Amino acid sequence: MNIILLGPPGAGKGTQAEKLVAERGMIQLSTGDMLRAAKTSGTEMGKKVAAVMDAGELVTDEIVIGLIEEKLEGEQGGGFIFDGFPRTLAQADALGALLEKHGASLDAVIELAVNDEVLVTRILGRAAEAVAAGGTARADDNEESLKTRLMAYYKQTSPLIGYYHAKGALQSVDGLGAIDEVAVAIAGVLDA
Ligand code: AMP
């Protein structure tokens, strides 16, 4: 089973993906994690995307599609959770083509529906928690970048809701509840 978790920053995509990995042995493919890893290890690509990511803007389709393509080449079978990808219509088309090439399909697109107030609280909370634990917050978990990230979501990513709805793949889940409640709702979709 291959699924997409769709939703704005702070909707809980990463948290729910981790639960699905732990409980169902699925494979999380988070382009955000891959880009942060490239940034940390200081690869050419990492250097190129650092400023764009910190500002909260989207990196180019070419780069993220390339990352996903590489991962799909390397993994046998399926059970992928696409987390934070696709984020544009071009990425969605590319994912469809890549899955087809690998003889795979997309089984569900799960939208985590939330409202902006919750997102801001969650993200600024995540930053404060990281600092309290003696670490550092994500460079883009600040109010300024968050505004840009939300705008990028509404302008570039939210059209995917209509795109997947038209394909008959969209399932919307209330993302406002507690982590376990949202997980139960997602399980309901996957096991239906
Ligand atoms: P995330 O961890 O999913 O919130 O992603 C963090 C940042 O990485 C985003 O704000 C973008 O700058 C970049 N990014 C992650 N995934 C994508 C994507 N699919 N397309 C473009 N940029 C992305």
py3Dmol code that shows the C-alpha trace and the ligand (Angstrom):
import py3Dmol

protein = """\
ATOM      1  CA  MET A   1       0.000   0.000   0.000  1.00  0.00           C
ATOM      2  CA  ASN A   2       1.333   3.427  -0.952  1.00  0.00           C
ATOM      3  CA  ILE A   3      -0.153   6.561   0.548  1.00  0.00           C
ATOM      4  CA  ILE A   4       0.345  10.306   0.633  1.00  0.00           C
ATOM      5  CA  LEU A   5      -0.117  12.332   3.808  1.00  0.00           C
ATOM      6  CA  LEU A   6      -1.251  15.763   2.730  1.00  0.00           C
ATOM      7  CA  GLY A   7      -1.632  18.844   4.891  1.00  0.00           C
ATOM      8  CA  PRO A   8      -0.070  22.149   5.896  1.00  0.00           C
ATOM      9  CA  PRO A   9       3.068  22.405   8.033  1.00  0.00           C
ATOM     10  CA  GLY A  10       2.221  21.351  11.577  1.00  0.00           C
ATOM     11  CA  ALA A  11      -0.757  19.205  10.545  1.00  0.00           C
ATOM     12  CA  GLY A  12       0.940  16.129  11.997  1.00  0.00           C
ATOM     13  CA  LYS A  13       2.140  14.383   8.818  1.00  0.00           C
ATOM     14  CA  GLY A  14       5.530  13.455  10.269  1.00  0.00           C
ATOM     15  CA  THR A  15       4.084  12.282  13.583  1.00  0.00           C
ATOM     16  CA  GLN A  16       1.490  10.088  11.907  1.00  0.00           C
ATOM     17  CA  ALA A  17       4.011   8.762   9.394  1.00  0.00           C
ATOM     18  CA  GLU A  18       6.269   7.651  12.253  1.00  0.00           C
ATOM     19  CA  LYS A  19       3.370   5.805  13.861  1.00  0.00           C
ATOM     20  CA  LEU A  20       2.602   4.020  10.596  1.00  0.00           C
ATOM     21  CA  VAL A  21       6.248   3.026  10.291  1.00  0.00           C
ATOM     22  CA  ALA A  22       6.232   1.626  13.844  1.00  0.00           C
ATOM     23  CA  GLU A  23       2.864  -0.082  13.654  1.00  0.00           C
ATOM     24  CA  ARG A  24       2.682  -1.272  10.054  1.00  0.00           C
ATOM     25  CA  GLY A  25       6.282  -1.408   8.926  1.00  0.00           C
ATOM     26  CA  MET A  26       5.637   1.121   6.199  1.00  0.00           C
ATOM     27  CA  ILE A  27       8.475   3.200   4.738  1.00  0.00           C
ATOM     28  CA  GLN A  28       8.405   6.955   5.363  1.00  0.00           C
ATOM     29  CA  LEU A  29       9.664   9.083   2.504  1.00  0.00           C
ATOM     30  CA  SER A  30       9.912  12.632   3.808  1.00  0.00           C
ATOM     31  CA  THR A  31      11.469  15.069   1.354  1.00  0.00           C
ATOM     32  CA  GLY A  32      11.844  17.557   4.236  1.00  0.00           C
ATOM     33  CA  ASP A  33      13.977  15.020   6.172  1.00  0.00           C
ATOM     34  CA  MET A  34      16.026  14.223   3.042  1.00  0.00           C
ATOM     35  CA  LEU A  35      16.654  17.917   2.379  1.00  0.00           C
ATOM     36  CA  ARG A  36      17.589  18.600   6.018  1.00  0.00           C
ATOM     37  CA  ALA A  37      20.025  15.676   5.871  1.00  0.00           C
ATOM     38  CA  ALA A  38      21.603  17.118   2.716  1.00  0.00           C
ATOM     39  CA  LYS A  39      21.829  20.500   4.414  1.00  0.00           C
ATOM     40  CA  THR A  40      23.478  19.063   7.530  1.00  0.00           C
ATOM     41  CA  SER A  41      25.977  16.953   5.620  1.00  0.00           C
ATOM     42  CA  GLY A  42      26.837  19.973   3.491  1.00  0.00           C
ATOM     43  CA  THR A  43      26.414  18.404   0.037  1.00  0.00           C
ATOM     44  CA  GLU A  44      26.327  20.747  -2.970  1.00  0.00           C
ATOM     45  CA  MET A  45      22.587  20.274  -3.155  1.00  0.00           C
ATOM     46  CA  GLY A  46      22.275  20.890   0.586  1.00  0.00           C
ATOM     47  CA  LYS A  47      24.108  24.184   0.269  1.00  0.00           C
ATOM     48  CA  LYS A  48      21.928  25.168  -2.642  1.00  0.00           C
ATOM     49  CA  VAL A  49      18.630  24.591  -0.803  1.00  0.00           C
ATOM     50  CA  ALA A  50      19.568  25.840   2.682  1.00  0.00           C
ATOM     51  CA  ALA A  51      18.504  29.464   2.311  1.00  0.00           C
ATOM     52  CA  VAL A  52      15.294  28.585   0.484  1.00  0.00           C
ATOM     53  CA  MET A  53      14.320  26.102   3.197  1.00  0.00           C
ATOM     54  CA  ASP A  54      15.165  28.425   6.061  1.00  0.00           C
ATOM     55  CA  ALA A  55      12.989  31.109   4.506  1.00  0.00           C
ATOM     56  CA  GLY A  56      10.101  28.645   4.254  1.00  0.00           C
ATOM     57  CA  GLU A  57       9.879  28.581   0.470  1.00  0.00           C
ATOM     58  CA  LEU A  58       9.672  25.468  -1.676  1.00  0.00           C
ATOM     59  CA  VAL A  59      12.807  24.061  -3.258  1.00  0.00           C
ATOM     60  CA  THR A  60      12.596  23.266  -6.961  1.00  0.00           C
ATOM     61  CA  ASP A  61      10.469  20.433  -8.287  1.00  0.00           C
ATOM     62  CA  GLU A  62      13.525  19.053 -10.061  1.00  0.00           C
ATOM     63  CA  ILE A  63      15.438  18.561  -6.805  1.00  0.00           C
ATOM     64  CA  VAL A  64      12.659  16.915  -4.814  1.00  0.00           C
ATOM     65  CA  ILE A  65      11.485  14.730  -7.689  1.00  0.00           C
ATOM     66  CA  GLY A  66      15.108  13.589  -8.070  1.00  0.00           C
ATOM     67  CA  LEU A  67      15.264  12.671  -4.367  1.00  0.00           C
ATOM     68  CA  ILE A  68      12.070  10.623  -4.552  1.00  0.00           C
ATOM     69  CA  GLU A  69      13.153   8.948  -7.770  1.00  0.00           C
ATOM     70  CA  GLU A  70      16.408   7.858  -6.120  1.00  0.00           C
ATOM     71  CA  LYS A  71      14.551   6.410  -3.122  1.00  0.00           C
ATOM     72  CA  LEU A  72      12.075   4.505  -5.263  1.00  0.00           C
ATOM     73  CA  GLU A  73      14.937   3.005  -7.276  1.00  0.00           C
ATOM     74  CA  GLY A  74      16.596   1.834  -4.077  1.00  0.00           C
ATOM     75  CA  GLU A  75      13.594   0.283  -2.343  1.00  0.00           C
ATOM     76  CA  GLN A  76      11.968  -2.956  -3.333  1.00  0.00           C
ATOM     77  CA  GLY A  77       8.269  -3.513  -2.919  1.00  0.00           C
ATOM     78  CA  GLY A  78       6.104  -0.785  -1.535  1.00  0.00           C
ATOM     79  CA  GLY A  79       4.428   0.404   1.586  1.00  0.00           C
ATOM     80  CA  PHE A  80       5.519   3.975   1.065  1.00  0.00           C
ATOM     81  CA  ILE A  81       4.222   6.932   3.014  1.00  0.00           C
ATOM     82  CA  PHE A  82       4.919  10.087   1.064  1.00  0.00           C
ATOM     83  CA  ASP A  83       5.251  12.770   3.728  1.00  0.00           C
ATOM     84  CA  GLY A  84       5.604  16.350   2.508  1.00  0.00           C
ATOM     85  CA  PHE A  85       5.716  15.212  -1.108  1.00  0.00           C
ATOM     86  CA  PRO A  86       4.164  16.017  -3.534  1.00  0.00           C
ATOM     87  CA  ARG A  87       3.764  19.718  -2.802  1.00  0.00           C
ATOM     88  CA  THR A  88       3.035  20.998  -6.319  1.00  0.00           C
ATOM     89  CA  LEU A  89       0.959  19.758  -9.242  1.00  0.00           C
ATOM     90  CA  ALA A  90       4.152  19.058 -11.208  1.00  0.00           C
ATOM     91  CA  GLN A  91       5.397  16.863  -8.348  1.00  0.00           C
ATOM     92  CA  ALA A  92       2.056  15.052  -8.229  1.00  0.00           C
ATOM     93  CA  ASP A  93       2.244  14.283 -11.948  1.00  0.00           C
ATOM     94  CA  ALA A  94       5.846  13.131 -11.571  1.00  0.00           C
ATOM     95  CA  LEU A  95       4.939  10.845  -8.667  1.00  0.00           C
ATOM     96  CA  GLY A  96       2.150   9.274 -10.700  1.00  0.00           C
ATOM     97  CA  ALA A  97       4.581   8.579 -13.547  1.00  0.00           C
ATOM     98  CA  LEU A  98       7.256   7.196 -11.200  1.00  0.00           C
ATOM     99  CA  LEU A  99       4.845   4.831  -9.472  1.00  0.00           C
ATOM    100  CA  GLU A 100       3.561   3.635 -12.806  1.00  0.00           C
ATOM    101  CA  LYS A 101       7.097   3.013 -13.995  1.00  0.00           C
ATOM    102  CA  HIS A 102       7.661   0.823 -10.930  1.00  0.00           C
ATOM    103  CA  GLY A 103       4.390  -1.030 -11.461  1.00  0.00           C
ATOM    104  CA  ALA A 104       3.027   0.499  -8.264  1.00  0.00           C
ATOM    105  CA  SER A 105      -0.067   2.523  -7.509  1.00  0.00           C
ATOM    106  CA  LEU A 106      -1.291   5.112  -5.100  1.00  0.00           C
ATOM    107  CA  ASP A 107      -3.822   3.639  -2.697  1.00  0.00           C
ATOM    108  CA  ALA A 108      -4.910   6.677  -0.711  1.00  0.00           C
ATOM    109  CA  VAL A 109      -4.239  10.349  -0.275  1.00  0.00           C
ATOM    110  CA  ILE A 110      -5.035  11.270   3.292  1.00  0.00           C
ATOM    111  CA  GLU A 111      -5.590  14.927   3.978  1.00  0.00           C
ATOM    112  CA  LEU A 112      -5.024  15.962   7.586  1.00  0.00           C
ATOM    113  CA  ALA A 113      -7.484  18.806   7.993  1.00  0.00           C
ATOM    114  CA  VAL A 114      -6.559  21.436  10.595  1.00  0.00           C
ATOM    115  CA  ASN A 115      -6.881  25.175  11.068  1.00  0.00           C
ATOM    116  CA  ASP A 116      -4.170  27.815  11.009  1.00  0.00           C
ATOM    117  CA  GLU A 117      -4.373  28.661  14.704  1.00  0.00           C
ATOM    118  CA  VAL A 118      -3.481  25.102  15.665  1.00  0.00           C
ATOM    119  CA  LEU A 119      -0.590  25.054  13.196  1.00  0.00           C
ATOM    120  CA  VAL A 120       1.049  28.144  14.602  1.00  0.00           C
ATOM    121  CA  THR A 121       0.645  26.878  18.173  1.00  0.00           C
ATOM    122  CA  ARG A 122       2.010  23.426  17.278  1.00  0.00           C
ATOM    123  CA  ILE A 123       5.003  24.658  15.343  1.00  0.00           C
ATOM    124  CA  LEU A 124       6.059  27.317  17.810  1.00  0.00           C
ATOM    125  CA  GLY A 125       5.506  24.706  20.557  1.00  0.00           C
ATOM    126  CA  ARG A 126       7.745  22.234  18.687  1.00  0.00           C
ATOM    127  CA  ALA A 127      10.483  24.881  18.506  1.00  0.00           C
ATOM    128  CA  ALA A 128      10.178  25.723  22.219  1.00  0.00           C
ATOM    129  CA  GLU A 129      10.286  22.012  23.155  1.00  0.00           C
ATOM    130  CA  ALA A 130      13.435  21.436  21.101  1.00  0.00           C
ATOM    131  CA  VAL A 131      15.178  24.321  22.832  1.00  0.00           C
ATOM    132  CA  ALA A 132      13.953  23.244  26.297  1.00  0.00           C
ATOM    133  CA  ALA A 133      15.395  19.770  25.637  1.00  0.00           C
ATOM    134  CA  GLY A 134      18.787  21.377  25.100  1.00  0.00           C
ATOM    135  CA  GLY A 135      18.697  21.137  21.317  1.00  0.00           C
ATOM    136  CA  THR A 136      18.052  23.666  18.613  1.00  0.00           C
ATOM    137  CA  ALA A 137      14.784  24.383  16.862  1.00  0.00           C
ATOM    138  CA  ARG A 138      14.404  23.771  13.135  1.00  0.00           C
ATOM    139  CA  ALA A 139      15.696  26.829  11.301  1.00  0.00           C
ATOM    140  CA  ASP A 140      12.280  27.291   9.670  1.00  0.00           C
ATOM    141  CA  ASP A 141      10.218  26.862  12.870  1.00  0.00           C
ATOM    142  CA  ASN A 142       9.907  30.585  13.540  1.00  0.00           C
ATOM    143  CA  GLU A 143       7.000  32.949  13.011  1.00  0.00           C
ATOM    144  CA  GLU A 144       8.439  34.618   9.913  1.00  0.00           C
ATOM    145  CA  SER A 145       9.249  31.417   7.992  1.00  0.00           C
ATOM    146  CA  LEU A 146       6.026  29.851   9.160  1.00  0.00           C
ATOM    147  CA  LYS A 147       4.044  32.598   7.437  1.00  0.00           C
ATOM    148  CA  THR A 148       5.892  31.871   4.194  1.00  0.00           C
ATOM    149  CA  ARG A 149       5.417  28.113   4.621  1.00  0.00           C
ATOM    150  CA  LEU A 150       1.677  28.521   5.152  1.00  0.00           C
ATOM    151  CA  MET A 151       1.430  30.779   2.111  1.00  0.00           C
ATOM    152  CA  ALA A 152       3.373  28.241   0.028  1.00  0.00           C
ATOM    153  CA  TYR A 153       0.970  25.556   1.210  1.00  0.00           C
ATOM    154  CA  TYR A 154      -2.153  27.469   0.254  1.00  0.00           C
ATOM    155  CA  LYS A 155      -0.797  28.701  -3.073  1.00  0.00           C
ATOM    156  CA  GLN A 156       1.151  25.689  -4.323  1.00  0.00           C
ATOM    157  CA  THR A 157       0.100  22.600  -2.380  1.00  0.00           C
ATOM    158  CA  SER A 158      -3.601  22.952  -1.539  1.00  0.00           C
ATOM    159  CA  PRO A 159      -4.574  22.577  -5.253  1.00  0.00           C
ATOM    160  CA  LEU A 160      -3.524  18.938  -4.801  1.00  0.00           C
ATOM    161  CA  ILE A 161      -6.658  18.412  -2.710  1.00  0.00           C
ATOM    162  CA  GLY A 162      -8.784  19.035  -5.811  1.00  0.00           C
ATOM    163  CA  TYR A 163      -6.366  17.096  -7.999  1.00  0.00           C
ATOM    164  CA  TYR A 164      -6.604  13.927  -5.901  1.00  0.00           C
ATOM    165  CA  HIS A 165     -10.293  14.394  -5.224  1.00  0.00           C
ATOM    166  CA  ALA A 166     -10.836  14.365  -8.997  1.00  0.00           C
ATOM    167  CA  LYS A 167      -8.854  11.124  -9.186  1.00  0.00           C
ATOM    168  CA  GLY A 168     -11.113   9.601  -6.518  1.00  0.00           C
ATOM    169  CA  ALA A 169      -8.167   9.093  -4.167  1.00  0.00           C
ATOM    170  CA  LEU A 170      -8.740  11.769  -1.530  1.00  0.00           C
ATOM    171  CA  GLN A 171      -9.754  10.923   2.041  1.00  0.00           C
ATOM    172  CA  SER A 172      -9.996  13.667   4.595  1.00  0.00           C
ATOM    173  CA  VAL A 173      -9.294  13.046   8.262  1.00  0.00           C
ATOM    174  CA  ASP A 174      -9.774  15.468  11.153  1.00  0.00           C
ATOM    175  CA  GLY A 175      -6.242  16.366  12.177  1.00  0.00           C
ATOM    176  CA  LEU A 176      -7.257  18.447  15.187  1.00  0.00           C
ATOM    177  CA  GLY A 177      -7.599  15.649  17.722  1.00  0.00           C
ATOM    178  CA  ALA A 178      -5.001  13.964  19.897  1.00  0.00           C
ATOM    179  CA  ILE A 179      -2.247  12.011  18.121  1.00  0.00           C
ATOM    180  CA  ASP A 180      -3.877   8.647  18.883  1.00  0.00           C
ATOM    181  CA  GLU A 181      -7.321   9.815  17.775  1.00  0.00           C
ATOM    182  CA  VAL A 182      -5.934  10.965  14.441  1.00  0.00           C
ATOM    183  CA  ALA A 183      -4.055   7.661  14.120  1.00  0.00           C
ATOM    184  CA  VAL A 184      -7.308   5.744  14.639  1.00  0.00           C
ATOM    185  CA  ALA A 185      -8.989   7.815  11.927  1.00  0.00           C
ATOM    186  CA  ILE A 186      -6.110   7.096   9.524  1.00  0.00           C
ATOM    187  CA  ALA A 187      -6.240   3.385  10.347  1.00  0.00           C
ATOM    188  CA  GLY A 188      -9.946   3.498   9.534  1.00  0.00           C
ATOM    189  CA  VAL A 189      -9.131   4.773   6.058  1.00  0.00           C
ATOM    190  CA  LEU A 190      -6.319   2.273   5.462  1.00  0.00           C
ATOM    191  CA  ASP A 191      -8.290  -0.730   6.669  1.00  0.00           C
ATOM    192  CA  ALA A 192     -11.526   0.158   4.881  1.00  0.00           C
TER     193      ALA A 192
END
"""
ligand_1 = """\
23
AMP
P 8.902 19.742 5.803
O 9.824 19.040 6.729
O 8.068 18.784 4.983
O 8.066 20.767 6.496
O 9.812 20.509 4.748
C 10.715 21.508 5.153
C 11.104 22.363 3.967
O 11.767 21.558 2.984
C 9.958 23.021 3.207
O 9.548 24.238 3.793
C 10.607 23.242 1.836
O 11.537 24.302 1.859
C 11.412 21.967 1.664
N 10.598 20.886 1.066
C 10.265 19.686 1.635
N 9.553 18.939 0.799
C 9.403 19.667 -0.330
C 8.734 19.437 -1.574
N 8.066 18.296 -1.807
N 8.812 20.413 -2.523
C 9.501 21.547 -2.300
N 10.123 21.834 -1.157
C 10.083 20.901 -0.172
"""
view = py3Dmol.view(width=600, height=400)
view.addModel(protein, "pdb")
view.setStyle({"model": 0}, {"cartoon": {"style": "trace"}})
view.addModel(ligand_1, "xyz")
view.setStyle({"model": 1}, {"stick": {}})
view.zoomTo()
view.show()
